[in-house]
Amino acid sequence: MNSEFHVTCPYCGEEVDIYLEPEMKGVWVQDCEVCCNPWQLRLVRDADGRSLEVTRADGSE
């Protein structure tokens, strides 16, 4: 099961690695480590494992 995800900030474009515990699931908000803008993270489970969707969480999405 994937525990580490490589994502790109939807604000500044910086690439960041995120580690998620195996039991994590759902949707939450986390700030970018570089520009401090809020992301909405959505962890999706499917037959291939887990994938992470990252979108803006500032009301402009």
Secondary structure by P-SEA (a helix, b strand, c coil): cccbbbbbbcccbbbbbbbbccccccccccccccccbbbbbbbbbccccbbbbbbbccccc
